[in-house]
Amino acid sequence: MTSALGAAGEVAIASLVERAPLASSLAQSFAAKGFRLALVGGPVRDALLGRLGNDLDFTTNATPEESKKILKVWAENVWDIGIDFGTVAGKRGDTTVEVTTYRSESYDPDSRKPEVVFGENIEGDLSRRDFTINSMALELTTPTPEFIDPFNGLEDLAKKILRTPTKAENSFSDDPLRMMRVARFASQLGFEIAPDVLTAMKDMAPRISIISAERVRDEFIKLLMSDRPRLGITILVETGIADIVLPEVPKLRLEIDEHHHHKDVYEHSITVLEQAIAHEDRLGGPNLIIRLAALLHDIGKPKTRSLIEGGGVSFHHHEVVGARLSKVRLKALRFDGDTIEQVETLVALHLRFHGYGDGEWTDSAVRRYVRDAGDLLVHLHVLTRADCTTRNVKKAERLSKTYDGLEARISKLMEEEELSKIRPDLDGAQVMQLLGIKPSAAVGKALDFLLELRLENGPLGQARATQELLTWWSKENPTTK
């Protein structure tokens, strides 16, 4: 072990002792049974970066069943859903551990599932990992903890570069999802990508299609929720991977927006994403819904593009088309129904503010804006403000002040009318009693009528609502003689 590795080992050991003291007792439990145990992968990298968390990954020469026996004694809870892949997990206190038997795995060219073969030594196990910075280990069952770095991960960590421990083409052939992980780690860590890795990603991009939608979705979420999603998204677009997993986004590069304020709609969309992130404090922190909506809000433009006589481009109703396309893409990526519905709603509403002009909306229009946004009103505020991108400083200030005015009007009406609880002034039971009818479609029609009155005029009070209902009902059902 070189002096550099020795120093790195000391840093990792010190961090491990400070942040994860239970690791030592787990290592002792494995050593007592004659097995080796090493901290491996991301936790070693994070220990070197001084940010080790409470989720620890280990590798061992014990079989999965033997690891399970040891964990059952050491941990408070044990689960073995990954035992077919050599992994057994457990939790003790605030620390969660995953213990995986040395292994080597690869993908059949047409298969989505890895073929797992257990290995005989840690060096072979490290060679199958995604990046050199994740191919370091800290052996804990030797007399003195030993830092293991066969692929110079420590050097790459210092240089802030992503390389694969073996030939990039072989690594991506084994698990094509690693190509997306390159983009994700670049976003999370701000690292550069080794030229051979980038070349392999471009050459092998079509292979990502064998990966299940669920795995692609999860990796994309991690990228999107990173501190630098622009970097990762750009990598996916430039390598051609986005053409397969999120084709609507690279298509935006072909469009020029109608205001000619941006090089292309793709660049505008990434800028909107970044500006939405800057306002996420209004949503309590990093928010997947707003990030998805910001990235996808203009994906309807390619299908709605038309040239304007005399120059210029228009994208009429692109918000409607974009909402539909967002729903289709998110369903294909197996997002849950609530996420899909919320993103679809925000994309559909993202242009509504631009009809506000200089504040000419009636109170009725403001009520409808709030009603249509529902629980997503603050999300819509964030998205709309983020979407007001322009290089014209005066116009940007005007748009911001105009939206300030809209939010102020909403707040005022909220106080006066409880806009967040907009509903008819009479309920279904009252409608049936007043009209002498039983539960039926007519009740729903009457409630819709009352809701429209409420939106148009504000609170009516039960007396006026009753009068309006009876008048409407008599017109709907004229008495026959």
C-alpha positions as a printed Julia matrix, in Angstrom:
481×3 Matrix{Float64}:
    0.0     0.0     0.0
    1.57    3.28   -1.1
    1.82    6.28    1.21
   -0.99    7.96   -0.72
   -3.22    4.93   -0.28
   -2.2     4.74    3.35
   -3.22    8.35    3.92
   -6.48    7.78    2.1
   -7.13    4.71    4.18
   -6.54    6.69    7.34
   -9.04    9.33    6.2
  -11.63    6.71    5.32
  -11.08    4.81    8.57
  -11.34    7.98   10.64
  -14.55    8.96    8.89
  -15.94    5.47    9.27
  -15.16    5.31   12.99
  -16.73    8.73   13.53
  -19.83    8.3    11.38
  -20.46    4.56   11.44
  -19.05    2.92   14.57
  -21.29   -0.12   14.1
  -19.28   -1.16   11.03
  -16.47   -2.35   13.26
  -18.75   -4.6    15.28
  -20.23   -6.05   12.07
  -16.72   -6.79   10.8
  -15.93   -8.54   14.07
  -19.04  -10.69   13.67
  -17.91  -11.82   10.21
  -14.31  -12.34   11.31
  -15.5   -14.5    14.2
  -17.03  -16.89   11.66
  -13.87  -16.9     9.55
  -15.08  -14.55    6.81
  -13.77  -11.3     5.37
  -15.77   -8.08    5.23
  -14.97   -4.82    3.5
  -16.71   -1.5     3.21
  -17.07   -0.95   -0.51
  -18.27    1.37   -3.25
  -20.13    4.61   -2.59
  -19.61    4.64    1.19
  -15.83    4.5     0.73
  -16.0     7.31   -1.79
  -18.2     9.36    0.54
  -15.96    8.6     3.51
  -13.04   10.05    1.54
  -15.16   13.09    0.68
  -16.07   13.49    4.35
  -19.8    12.92    3.86
  -20.41    9.33    4.89
  -24.04    8.61    5.69
  -25.82    5.86    7.6
  -26.34    3.52    4.63
  -23.32    1.26    4.3
  -22.42   -1.28    1.61
  -20.14   -4.22    2.32
  -18.73   -7.1     0.35
  -17.68  -10.48    1.73
  -16.51  -13.95    0.82
  -19.35  -15.4     2.89
  -22.24  -16.89    0.95
  -25.56  -15.02    1.08
  -27.02  -17.62    3.45
  -24.02  -17.31    5.76
  -24.29  -13.52    5.7
  -27.97  -13.81    6.59
  -27.15  -15.97    9.64
  -24.61  -13.43   10.89
  -26.9   -10.46   10.3
  -29.75  -12.15   12.16
  -27.59  -12.07   15.27
  -26.04   -8.63   14.7
  -28.96   -6.61   13.32
  -32.34   -5.69   14.77
  -34.09   -6.27   11.43
  -32.99   -8.34    8.45
  -34.42   -8.63    4.93
  -33.25  -10.83    2.09
  -35.22   -9.7    -0.97
  -31.93   -9.41   -2.87
  -30.52  -12.74   -1.77
  -30.75  -14.2    -5.3
  -28.27  -11.49   -6.34
  -26.07  -12.17   -3.33
  -27.31   -9.31   -1.14
  -28.69   -9.44    2.4
  -29.61   -6.26    4.29
  -30.07   -5.36    7.92
  -30.61   -2.44   10.23
  -29.24   -1.7    13.67
  -30.02    1.61   15.28
  -29.84    4.31   12.61
  -27.45    2.31   10.45
  -28.63    0.29    7.45
  -26.2    -2.18    5.9
  -26.18   -4.25    2.73
  -23.8    -7.17    2.58
  -23.1    -8.69   -0.83
  -21.08  -11.78   -1.62
  -18.13  -11.2    -3.97
  -19.68  -11.43   -7.38
  -19.36  -11.0   -11.09
  -22.42  -10.3   -13.18
  -23.18   -9.62  -16.82
  -26.15   -9.13  -19.11
  -27.11  -11.35  -21.98
  -27.31   -9.04  -25.04
  -31.1    -9.38  -25.14
  -31.83   -9.71  -21.43
  -32.87   -7.16  -18.83
  -31.74   -9.26  -15.88
  -28.16   -9.9   -14.79
  -26.66  -13.35  -14.57
  -24.97  -13.5   -11.19
  -21.84  -15.54  -10.53
  -20.22  -15.35   -7.1
  -16.52  -14.54   -7.09
  -13.56  -15.67   -5.03
  -11.79  -12.43   -4.21
  -12.47   -8.76   -3.66
  -10.36   -7.63   -6.6
  -12.69   -9.45   -9.02
  -15.67   -7.94   -7.26
  -14.26   -4.42   -7.58
  -13.56   -4.92  -11.28
  -17.29   -5.35  -12.01
  -18.31   -2.06  -10.44
  -19.42    0.97  -12.42
  -16.68    3.56  -11.83
  -13.18    3.59  -10.43
  -14.31    5.98   -7.69
  -16.75    3.26   -6.62
  -14.17    0.48   -6.98
  -12.34    1.19   -3.74
  -12.74   -0.85   -0.59
  -11.76   -0.73    3.04
  -11.02   -4.24    4.34
  -12.09   -4.36    7.99
  -11.29   -7.93    9.04
   -7.51   -7.76    8.59
   -5.34   -7.05   11.67
   -5.11   -3.47   10.46
   -7.84   -2.05    8.18
   -6.56   -2.13    4.62
   -7.42    0.37    1.89
   -7.82   -1.4    -1.47
   -7.7     0.55   -4.73
   -6.71   -1.64   -7.7
   -8.07    0.78  -10.35
   -6.7     4.1    -9.06
  -10.06    5.36   -7.91
   -8.39    7.63   -5.37
   -6.52    9.42   -8.15
   -9.71    9.8   -10.21
  -11.53   11.09   -7.15
   -8.85   13.75   -6.71
   -9.01   14.65  -10.42
  -12.82   14.64  -10.37
  -13.15   12.34  -13.34
  -15.46    9.4   -14.09
  -13.75    6.31  -15.52
  -14.76    2.64  -15.61
  -12.49    0.08  -13.92
  -12.43   -2.05  -17.06
  -12.99   -1.19  -20.72
  -16.03    1.1   -20.93
  -17.66   -0.94  -23.71
  -17.48   -4.07  -21.59
  -18.86   -2.29  -18.54
  -21.83   -0.82  -20.46
  -22.47   -4.12  -22.18
  -22.71   -5.81  -18.79
  -25.18   -3.2   -17.5
  -26.33   -0.49  -19.94
  -27.92    1.49  -17.12
  -24.39    2.48  -16.16
  -24.47    4.93  -19.07
  -27.23    6.84  -17.3
  -25.31    6.54  -14.06
  -22.43    8.37  -15.73
  -24.74   11.32  -16.38
  -26.2    11.1   -12.9
  -22.84   11.03  -11.11
  -21.59   13.91  -13.26
  -24.64   15.89  -12.07
  -24.32   14.88   -8.44
  -20.57   15.33   -8.09
  -19.76   17.83  -10.81
  -17.16   15.42  -12.27
  -15.89   15.28  -15.83
  -16.23   12.16  -17.99
  -13.22   10.32  -19.39
  -13.13   10.59  -23.21
  -13.28    6.81  -23.74
  -16.33    6.6   -21.48
  -18.12    9.36  -23.4
  -17.28    7.7   -26.73
  -18.62    4.36  -25.51
  -21.86    6.02  -24.37
  -22.42    7.49  -27.82
  -21.61    4.23  -29.57
  -23.71    2.08  -27.26
  -26.66    4.38  -26.54
  -29.2     2.05  -28.25
  -28.38   -0.68  -25.72
  -30.17    1.31  -22.99
  -33.4     0.07  -24.56
  -33.01   -3.36  -22.92
  -33.23   -1.83  -19.44
  -36.61   -1.9   -17.73
  -38.59    1.35  -17.61
  -38.6     1.23  -13.81
  -34.79    1.21  -13.57
  -34.51    3.98  -16.16
  -37.09    6.02  -14.24
  -35.3     5.63  -10.92
  -31.95    6.63  -12.41
  -33.51    9.62  -14.17
  -35.13   10.78  -10.93
  -31.75   10.7    -9.16
  -30.25   12.77  -11.98
  -33.11   15.26  -12.06
  -33.01   15.7    -8.28
  -29.26   16.38   -8.24
  -27.73   19.8    -7.71
  -26.72   20.11  -11.39
  -29.42   18.46  -13.52
  -28.47   20.6   -16.54
  -25.14   18.77  -16.77
  -26.67   15.3   -16.64
  -29.5    16.09  -19.05
  -27.04   17.6   -21.51
  -24.93   14.44  -21.36
  -27.98   12.26  -22.05
  -28.96   14.47  -24.99
  -25.48   14.74  -26.52
  -24.79   11.0   -26.28
  -28.14   10.05  -27.84
  -29.38    8.24  -24.75
  -32.18   10.79  -24.28
  -33.4     9.97  -27.81
  -34.4     6.59  -26.38
  -35.43    7.24  -22.77
  -36.83   10.8   -23.07
  -37.08   11.64  -26.79
  -39.32   14.68  -26.34
  -36.47   16.64  -24.74
  -33.81   16.43  -27.5
  -36.52   17.24  -30.05
  -36.76   20.67  -28.46
  -33.36   21.59  -29.92
  -34.99   21.87  -33.35
  -37.35   24.64  -32.32
  -36.93   28.41  -32.08
  -39.3    29.99  -29.58
  -41.87   32.51  -30.72
  -40.21   35.44  -29.0
  -36.74   34.77  -30.48
  -35.25   35.23  -27.03
  -33.52   31.87  -26.86
  -31.21   29.85  -29.04
  -33.77   27.05  -28.95
  -36.62   25.73  -26.85
  -34.33   23.09  -25.36
  -32.06   25.74  -23.85
  -35.12   27.65  -22.63
  -36.51   24.52  -20.97
  -33.25   23.83  -19.11
  -33.17   27.45  -17.99
  -36.75   27.18  -16.72
  -35.73   24.03  -14.82
  -32.85   25.86  -13.17
  -35.03   28.86  -12.31
  -37.71   26.6   -10.85
  -35.05   24.97   -8.67
  -34.04   28.43   -7.47
  -37.62   28.94   -6.19
  -38.05   25.48   -4.62
  -37.87   26.93   -1.14
  -41.53   27.87   -1.68
  -42.24   24.14   -1.96
  -40.22   23.12    1.06
  -37.08   22.07   -0.82
  -36.17   19.84   -3.79
  -39.4    18.85   -5.52
  -39.76   16.19   -8.2
  -43.1    17.46   -9.51
  -41.89   20.97  -10.25
  -38.67   19.72  -11.83
  -40.52   17.35  -14.15
  -43.05   20.03  -15.09
  -40.33   22.6   -15.74
  -38.35   20.26  -17.98
  -41.4    19.04  -19.91
  -43.56   22.18  -20.03
  -42.78   22.99  -23.67
  -42.55   19.49  -25.19
  -45.73   20.2   -27.15
  -43.98   22.83  -29.27
  -42.47   20.55  -31.95
  -45.93   19.19  -32.82
  -47.6    22.62  -32.85
  -44.96   24.66  -34.67
  -46.19   26.87  -37.51
  -44.57   29.69  -39.44
  -46.04   33.17  -39.27
  -46.33   35.1   -42.51
  -43.68   37.78  -42.57
  -41.4    35.87  -40.19
  -41.62   34.26  -36.8
  -42.98   31.05  -35.37
  -46.03   30.18  -33.3
  -46.93   27.21  -31.14
  -50.68   27.53  -30.61
  -52.11   25.2   -27.94
  -48.72   23.65  -27.26
  -49.65   23.5   -23.58
  -52.56   21.15  -24.37
  -50.43   18.93  -26.6
  -47.58   19.09  -24.1
  -49.81   17.95  -21.25
  -50.86   14.92  -23.27
  -47.29   14.09  -24.28
  -46.12   14.46  -20.67
  -48.73   11.97  -19.56
  -47.73    9.48  -22.27
  -43.99    9.76  -21.51
  -44.34    9.51  -17.73
  -46.64    6.51  -18.08
  -44.06    4.85  -20.33
  -41.47    5.44  -17.61
  -43.82    3.87  -15.04
  -44.26    6.96  -12.89
  -47.1     6.7   -10.37
  -50.52    8.06  -11.2
  -50.4    11.02   -8.8
  -47.1    12.26  -10.21
  -48.36   11.92  -13.78
  -51.59   13.78  -13.01
  -49.83   16.64  -11.23
  -47.24   17.16  -13.97
  -49.93   16.95  -16.65
  -51.97   19.62  -14.84
  -49.03   22.0   -14.47
  -48.01   21.66  -18.12
  -51.6    22.3   -19.2
  -51.82   25.45  -17.04
  -48.36   26.93  -17.54
  -49.52   29.49  -20.15
  -52.62   30.65  -18.3
  -50.87   33.64  -16.7
  -49.95   35.09  -20.1
  -53.61   35.91  -20.63
  -53.46   38.11  -17.53
  -51.99   41.04  -19.48
  -51.41   43.98  -17.17
  -53.88   42.78  -14.6
  -57.16   42.93  -16.46
  -58.5    39.64  -15.15
  -61.82   39.77  -13.36
  -62.18   38.29   -9.9
  -64.02   35.46  -11.61
  -60.97   34.68  -13.76
  -58.73   34.72  -10.69
  -61.07   32.32   -8.91
  -60.95   29.95  -11.87
  -57.15   30.14  -11.94
  -57.06   29.06   -8.29
  -59.76   26.41   -8.8
  -57.98   24.85  -11.78
  -54.6    24.81  -10.0
  -56.09   23.29   -6.85
  -53.43   21.93   -4.51
  -50.79   22.78   -7.13
  -51.25   26.55   -6.87
  -47.82   27.21   -5.36
  -46.26   24.82   -7.88
  -47.94   26.84  -10.63
  -46.62   30.07   -9.13
  -43.09   28.63   -9.22
  -43.41   27.24  -12.74
  -44.92   30.41  -14.16
  -42.27   32.65  -12.66
  -39.54   30.3   -13.88
  -41.03   30.31  -17.37
  -40.85   34.1   -17.66
  -37.35   33.95  -19.13
  -36.22   36.85  -21.3
  -33.02   38.73  -22.0
  -35.0    41.97  -21.91
  -34.45   43.21  -18.37
  -37.35   45.67  -18.45
  -39.75   43.02  -19.73
  -38.56   40.57  -17.08
  -39.2    43.15  -14.37
  -42.64   43.91  -15.81
  -43.61   40.23  -15.91
  -42.39   39.75  -12.35
  -44.37   42.75  -11.08
  -47.45   41.61  -12.97
  -47.25   38.19  -11.37
  -46.68   39.85   -7.99
  -49.98   41.59   -8.62
  -51.74   38.34   -9.46
  -50.44   36.64   -6.33
  -51.54   39.65   -4.27
  -55.05   39.44   -5.73
  -55.16   35.73   -5.01
  -54.07   36.33   -1.42
  -56.71   39.02   -0.97
  -59.49   36.82   -2.37
  -58.19   33.93   -0.29
  -58.74   35.99    2.85
  -62.14   37.23    1.77
  -63.57   34.08    0.21
  -61.46   31.09    1.26
  -60.56   30.38   -2.37
  -58.8    27.17   -1.43
  -62.19   25.77   -0.44
  -64.26   26.93   -3.41
  -67.5    24.99   -3.46
  -71.21   25.67   -4.13
  -73.09   27.63   -1.48
  -75.48   24.68   -1.09
  -74.59   21.02   -0.72
  -76.16   18.0    -2.4
  -78.56   17.25    0.44
  -79.88   20.81    0.38
  -80.29   20.71   -3.39
  -82.33   17.49   -3.23
  -84.52   18.88   -0.45
  -85.16   22.2    -2.21
  -85.9    20.61   -5.57
  -87.67   17.56   -4.22
  -85.49   15.15   -6.19
  -83.57   11.96   -5.39
  -79.85   11.26   -6.0
  -79.39   11.5    -9.75
  -77.49   13.22  -12.52
  -79.79   16.22  -11.98
  -78.2    16.83   -8.57
  -74.75   16.99  -10.11
  -76.0    19.36  -12.8
  -77.51   21.63  -10.16
  -74.28   21.65   -8.15
  -72.31   22.51  -11.3
  -74.66   25.45  -11.86
  -74.14   26.67   -8.29
  -70.35   26.26   -8.58
  -70.31   28.39  -11.73
  -72.28   31.07   -9.9
  -69.79   30.89   -7.02
  -66.83   31.26   -9.38
  -68.42   34.11  -11.27
  -69.76   36.12   -8.32
  -67.98   34.97   -5.21
  -69.89   33.77   -2.11
  -73.65   34.17   -2.6
  -74.98   33.1     0.77
  -77.62   30.4     1.17
  -80.6    32.7     0.64
  -79.49   34.0    -2.75
  -78.13   30.62   -3.77
  -81.53   29.09   -3.03
  -83.32   31.74   -5.09
  -80.9    31.31   -8.02
  -81.24   27.52   -7.85
  -85.04   27.58   -7.89
  -85.1    30.05  -10.79
  -82.64   27.92  -12.77
  -84.6    24.75  -11.99
  -87.89   26.24  -13.18
  -86.24   27.21  -16.48
  -84.71   23.78  -16.84
  -88.01   22.08  -16.03
  -90.89   24.3   -17.2
  -94.22   23.33  -15.65
  -96.52   21.62  -18.09
 -100.22   22.3   -17.84
